[in-house]
């Protein structure tokens, strides 16, 4: 398992966790509550985390497929991932 250095910039922010065993990615939570307007609304959502990825490893922030499908919430410049 790859270990990644993570620093909380806000001591109250949640550390990313796996929702279920076998998940490929961690669930990242916002440090604030936001409302995104319908029909293409956009918001910058802070995480209050700093991550140091090892050289040669990418980091992606991807939308959760169920939320993206049901509510149209996505991330700008998000690649498709299978």
Secondary structure, DSSP 8 states (H G I E B T S, - for coil): ----EEEESSTTS---B-SSTT-SS-B---SS-----TTT--------EEEE--TT--------HHHHHHH----TT-----
